[in-house]
C-alpha cells in the first residue's frame, strides 16, 4: 500500500504562483510514475502533469509553460509548480502514484484562483 498526502493548496490571485507538494509513504520503493490531476466543479478529473517522460497529458496545452512537475526521490516527494495562474486553474488537485497496474490517490488539495 502507498499513502499520498498533498499540501500547498490555497487561494491566489490570477498571475500568482503556488507550489503543491505530495509526500508518499508506505511501499514507496514500488512506486513507478507519479502525476498530478485536477478536478474542477462539474468536470471530470484530468491529468495535468506526469513524471512519465513519454507521456503528454491531455490537458497539456492549457498548462504548458506554466506548470512544472518535479520529483525528489530522496524525499519521496513530488511537486507541482504552478506559475502565471488563471481562474480556470481553480480545482481540487490530486497526487497520483502508479504501482504496477494499481493507482493510488491522495485526498486532494483545493486551489482557487481569483481574477
Long-range contacts (C-beta under 8 A, 24 or more apart in sequence): 1-26, 1-27, 1-104, 2-26, 2-27, 2-28, 2-30, 2-31, 2-97, 2-99, 2-104, 3-104, 4-95, 4-96, 4-97, 4-104, 4-105, 4-106, 5-106, 5-107, 6-93, 6-94, 6-95, 6-106, 6-107, 6-108, 6-109, 7-109, 8-109, 9-93, 9-109, 9-110, 9-111, 10-110, 10-111, 10-112, 11-112, 11-113, 11-114, 12-85, 12-111, 12-112, 12-113, 12-114, 13-113, 13-114, 13-115, 14-85, 14-86, 14-87, 14-113, 14-114, 14-115, 15-84, 15-85, 16-85, 16-113, 17-81, 17-82, 17-83, 17-84, 17-85, 18-82, 18-85, 18-111, 19-79, 19-80, 19-81, 19-82, 20-79, 20-80, 20-82, 20-93, 20-95, 20-109, 20-111, 21-77, 21-78, 21-79, 22-77, 22-78, 22-79, 22-80, 22-95, 22-106, 23-75, 23-76, 23-77, 24-76, 24-77, 24-78, 24-97, 25-76, 27-99, 28-76, 30-99, 30-100, 31-97, 31-98, 31-99, 32-97, 32-98, 32-99, 32-100, 33-97, 33-98, 34-69, 34-71, 34-78, 34-95, 34-96, 34-97, 34-98, 35-69, 35-95, 35-96, 36-67, 36-69, 36-78, 36-80, 36-93, 36-94, 36-95, 36-96, 37-93, 37-94, 37-96, 38-89, 38-91, 38-92, 38-93, 38-94, 38-111, 39-91, 39-92, 39-94, 39-108, 40-88, 40-90, 40-91, 40-92, 43-91, 45-94, 48-80, 48-93, 49-80, 51-78, 62-88, 63-89, 82-111, 85-113, 86-113, 87-113, 87-114, 87-115, 88-113, 89-113
